[in-house]
Amino acid sequence: MDASLKDRALASYPAAVVRRFFELELLDRCFGLAAQAFVSMLPLLIVVVSLFMGGKQDLLATSMNERFGLVGAAELAVRALFQAPAEIVTISWLAVTMSLLSAFALSRRLSRVYGSIFGLPSMARSEVWRGLVWIGLQLILFAAASQLRGVRRDSGVILAAVAIVVLLAVWFLGDMAGLRLLVPSIPRSVLVPSAILTGVGRVGLAAWGAIYMPRSLSEQADQFGPIGVTFALFTYILAGVFVYTGGPLLASVWLRRRSGERDEASSAEASTPE
């Protein structure tokens, strides 16, 4: 009986997900993606805000402080980390170029991870535009999510409910578009469930962040100042990377198992004598 239970457990869907996770070395890959996102997307956001928001260089700090309800040392540490001097607003094409190149490298890296998860070709080297569009999409999703969170926080119950529904729709459509950009050959049968599961993960990440981030940012800021904020931010980004890769992984393993079960059933029917 024990052996039978063990066999069933090893043959279960959760066990298959865990095996696939380690087969693809996703733990190491997720840490690498999180580190690259930290050094590429955050600077790119700061550059974009500096270039296009004029005298609102502290917009990122204000948005983060309001989102997580930070006060005291944590609020000051976040502002010290993100607030730039006025002269940074002057266009630095070197900073823009370096930020774009780093973010584009991130898109290529994530495309290869998705390709390995789905067993499909990743974005070709000649398809540079897909990586650039993906970067723009991430910036748009960040801005849209920030605006919708503001509506949800500052409005009544009805508008807040509408904002939540719109935010979920934006996440779903954005994740579908992002997956299609990075893995052009992904079939719709995999694309839709991957986007749905990623959206569910985003909801969980938002709830976890609402509980974890204020306390973590405050504690880290009290102990280490602005550098402590980077520790908490990296943890949050790492959790986001696990969400980005976890949804596609869950969907791909489930569909592979279903496809294998159908093939086995078809083989059994074909081998059954009439």
C-alpha positions as CSV (number, residue, x, y, z in Angstrom):
1,M,0.0,0.0,0.0
2,D,2.8,2.4,0.9
3,A,4.5,1.6,-2.4
4,S,1.3,2.2,-4.3
5,L,0.7,5.5,-2.6
6,K,4.3,6.6,-3.3
7,D,3.9,5.6,-7.0
8,R,0.7,7.6,-7.3
9,A,2.3,10.6,-5.6
10,L,5.3,10.5,-7.9
11,A,3.0,10.2,-10.9
12,S,0.7,13.1,-9.8
13,Y,0.5,16.5,-11.5
14,P,2.3,18.4,-8.6
15,A,5.2,15.9,-8.7
16,A,5.4,16.4,-12.5
17,V,5.5,20.2,-12.1
18,V,8.3,19.9,-9.5
19,R,10.3,17.5,-11.8
20,R,9.9,19.8,-14.7
21,F,10.9,22.8,-12.6
22,F,14.2,21.2,-11.7
23,E,14.7,19.7,-15.2
24,L,14.6,23.2,-16.7
25,E,16.8,24.6,-13.9
26,L,14.2,27.3,-13.3
27,L,15.5,28.1,-9.8
28,D,18.8,29.3,-11.2
29,R,17.1,30.9,-14.2
30,C,14.6,32.8,-12.1
31,F,17.4,34.3,-9.9
32,G,19.2,35.3,-13.1
33,L,16.1,36.9,-14.6
34,A,15.3,38.7,-11.3
35,A,18.8,40.1,-11.1
36,Q,18.7,41.3,-14.7
37,A,15.2,42.8,-14.3
38,F,16.5,44.7,-11.2
39,V,19.4,46.2,-13.1
40,S,17.5,46.9,-16.4
41,M,13.8,47.5,-15.9
42,L,14.1,49.7,-12.8
43,P,16.7,52.0,-14.4
44,L,14.7,52.1,-17.5
45,L,11.6,53.2,-15.6
46,I,13.7,55.9,-13.9
47,V,15.1,57.1,-17.2
48,V,11.6,57.2,-18.8
49,V,10.2,59.1,-15.9
50,S,13.1,61.5,-16.0
51,L,12.7,62.1,-19.7
52,F,9.0,62.4,-20.0
53,M,7.7,63.5,-16.6
54,G,9.7,66.7,-16.3
55,G,9.7,67.9,-12.7
56,K,8.2,64.7,-11.3
57,Q,11.4,62.7,-10.9
58,D,10.1,61.4,-7.6
59,L,7.0,59.9,-9.2
60,L,8.3,56.3,-8.7
61,A,9.1,56.9,-5.0
62,T,5.7,58.6,-4.4
63,S,3.9,55.8,-6.2
64,M,5.7,53.1,-4.1
65,N,5.2,55.0,-0.8
66,E,1.5,55.4,-1.5
67,R,1.0,51.8,-2.7
68,F,2.6,50.2,0.3
69,G,1.6,52.9,2.8
70,L,5.2,53.7,3.8
71,V,6.0,56.3,6.4
72,G,9.0,57.4,8.5
73,A,12.3,55.9,7.7
74,A,11.0,53.6,5.0
75,E,9.4,56.6,3.1
76,L,12.6,58.6,3.3
77,A,14.7,55.6,2.2
78,V,12.6,55.0,-0.8
79,R,12.8,58.7,-1.8
80,A,16.5,58.7,-1.3
81,L,16.8,55.6,-3.6
82,F,14.7,56.9,-6.5
83,Q,14.7,60.7,-6.3
84,A,17.0,62.1,-8.9
85,P,18.6,65.6,-8.9
86,A,17.0,68.1,-11.3
87,E,19.8,67.9,-13.8
88,I,19.1,64.2,-14.5
89,V,16.1,65.4,-16.5
90,T,18.4,66.5,-19.2
91,I,18.3,63.8,-21.9
92,S,21.2,61.3,-21.7
93,W,21.1,59.2,-24.8
94,L,23.8,57.0,-23.4
95,A,21.6,56.2,-20.3
96,V,18.6,55.5,-22.6
97,T,20.6,53.3,-24.9
98,M,22.2,51.3,-22.1
99,S,18.9,50.8,-20.4
100,L,17.2,49.7,-23.6
101,L,20.0,47.2,-24.4
102,S,19.8,45.8,-20.9
103,A,16.0,45.4,-21.1
104,F,16.3,43.9,-24.5
105,A,18.8,41.3,-23.2
106,L,16.2,40.6,-20.5
107,S,13.5,40.0,-23.1
108,R,15.8,37.6,-25.0
109,R,16.6,35.7,-21.9
110,L,13.0,35.4,-20.8
111,S,12.1,34.3,-24.4
112,R,14.6,31.4,-24.1
113,V,13.2,30.4,-20.8
114,Y,9.6,30.4,-22.2
115,G,10.9,28.4,-25.2
116,S,12.4,25.7,-23.0
117,I,9.2,25.6,-20.9
118,F,6.9,25.1,-23.9
119,G,9.4,23.1,-26.0
120,L,9.2,25.7,-28.8
121,P,11.6,28.0,-30.6
122,S,12.3,31.3,-28.8
123,M,12.4,34.7,-30.4
124,A,14.8,34.7,-33.4
125,R,17.8,37.1,-33.4
126,S,16.3,38.9,-36.5
127,E,13.1,39.7,-34.6
128,V,14.5,42.6,-32.6
129,W,11.2,44.5,-32.8
130,R,9.5,41.9,-30.7
131,G,11.9,42.5,-27.8
132,L,11.5,46.3,-28.1
133,V,7.7,46.0,-28.2
134,W,7.8,43.7,-25.2
135,I,9.8,46.4,-23.3
136,G,7.2,49.0,-24.2
137,L,4.4,46.7,-23.2
138,Q,5.9,46.2,-19.7
139,L,6.2,49.9,-19.2
140,I,2.6,50.4,-20.3
141,L,1.4,47.6,-18.0
142,F,3.2,49.2,-15.1
143,A,1.7,52.7,-15.8
144,A,-1.8,51.3,-16.4
145,A,-1.7,49.2,-13.2
146,S,-0.5,52.2,-11.2
147,Q,-3.3,54.4,-12.5
148,L,-6.0,51.7,-11.9
149,R,-4.7,51.1,-8.4
150,G,-5.1,54.8,-7.8
151,V,-8.7,54.7,-9.0
152,R,-9.4,51.7,-6.8
153,R,-7.9,53.4,-3.8
154,D,-9.5,56.9,-4.2
155,S,-12.9,56.0,-5.5
156,G,-16.1,54.5,-4.2
157,V,-17.0,50.8,-4.1
158,I,-18.5,50.6,-7.6
159,L,-15.6,52.4,-9.3
160,A,-13.2,50.3,-7.3
161,A,-14.8,47.1,-8.4
162,V,-14.7,48.3,-12.0
163,A,-11.1,49.2,-11.7
164,I,-10.3,45.8,-10.3
165,V,-12.0,44.1,-13.3
166,V,-10.3,46.4,-15.8
167,L,-6.9,45.7,-14.1
168,L,-7.5,41.9,-14.3
169,A,-8.4,42.3,-18.0
170,V,-5.3,44.5,-18.7
171,W,-3.1,41.9,-17.0
172,F,-4.6,39.0,-19.0
173,L,-4.4,40.8,-22.3
174,G,-0.9,42.0,-21.5
175,D,0.3,38.6,-20.5
176,M,-1.1,37.1,-23.7
177,A,0.6,39.7,-25.8
178,G,3.9,39.3,-24.0
179,L,3.9,35.6,-24.4
180,R,3.1,35.9,-28.1
181,L,5.8,38.4,-28.6
182,L,8.5,36.3,-26.9
183,V,7.4,32.9,-28.3
184,P,5.8,33.6,-31.7
185,S,4.9,30.0,-32.4
186,I,3.0,29.4,-29.1
187,P,-0.4,27.8,-29.9
188,R,-3.5,29.3,-28.5
189,S,-4.3,26.1,-26.5
190,V,-1.2,26.9,-24.4
191,L,-1.3,30.7,-24.6
192,V,-4.7,31.2,-23.0
193,P,-4.2,29.0,-19.9
194,S,-0.7,30.3,-19.4
195,A,-2.0,33.9,-19.4
196,I,-4.9,32.9,-17.0
197,L,-2.6,31.2,-14.6
198,T,-0.1,34.1,-14.7
199,G,-3.0,36.5,-13.9
200,V,-4.0,34.3,-10.9
201,G,-0.4,34.5,-9.8
202,R,-0.4,38.3,-10.2
203,V,-3.4,38.5,-7.9
204,G,-1.6,36.3,-5.3
205,L,1.6,38.4,-5.7
206,A,-0.4,41.6,-5.1
207,A,-2.0,40.2,-2.0
208,W,1.4,38.9,-0.7
209,G,3.0,42.2,-1.5
210,A,0.4,44.1,0.4
211,I,1.1,42.0,3.5
212,Y,4.9,41.5,3.1
213,M,6.3,44.6,1.4
214,P,5.3,47.4,3.9
215,R,6.7,45.4,6.8
216,S,9.8,44.3,4.9
217,L,10.6,47.8,3.5
218,S,10.2,49.4,6.9
219,E,12.4,46.8,8.7
220,Q,15.1,46.9,6.0
221,A,15.0,50.7,5.8
222,D,15.4,51.0,9.6
223,Q,18.4,48.7,9.6
224,F,20.2,49.5,6.3
225,G,18.7,52.7,4.9
226,P,18.2,53.0,1.1
227,I,20.3,49.8,0.4
228,G,17.8,47.9,2.6
229,V,15.1,49.0,0.2
230,T,16.9,47.3,-2.6
231,F,16.9,44.0,-0.7
232,A,13.1,44.1,-0.3
233,L,12.6,45.2,-3.9
234,F,14.7,42.4,-5.3
235,T,12.7,39.8,-3.2
236,Y,9.5,41.3,-4.7
237,I,10.9,41.2,-8.3
238,L,12.1,37.6,-7.7
239,A,8.5,36.6,-6.6
240,G,7.2,38.3,-9.8
241,V,9.6,36.3,-12.0
242,F,8.4,33.1,-10.4
243,V,4.8,34.2,-11.3
244,Y,5.9,35.0,-14.8
245,T,7.4,31.6,-15.3
246,G,5.2,29.6,-13.0
247,G,2.0,30.1,-14.9
248,P,3.4,28.9,-18.2
249,L,5.1,26.0,-16.4
250,L,1.8,24.8,-14.8
251,A,-0.1,25.1,-18.1
252,S,2.5,23.4,-20.2
253,V,2.9,20.4,-17.7
254,W,-0.9,20.0,-17.5
255,L,-1.4,20.1,-21.3
256,R,1.5,17.7,-21.8
257,R,-0.1,15.2,-19.4
258,R,-3.5,15.5,-21.1
259,S,-1.9,15.0,-24.4
260,G,0.0,11.9,-23.1
261,E,-3.2,10.5,-21.6
262,R,-5.1,11.0,-24.9
263,D,-2.3,9.3,-26.9
264,E,-2.3,6.4,-24.5
265,A,-6.1,6.1,-24.8
266,S,-5.9,6.2,-28.6
267,S,-3.2,3.5,-28.6
268,A,-5.3,1.3,-26.3
269,E,-8.3,1.7,-28.6
270,A,-6.2,0.9,-31.6
271,S,-4.8,-2.2,-30.0
272,T,-8.2,-3.5,-28.9
273,P,-9.4,-6.4,-31.2
274,E,-12.8,-5.8,-32.7
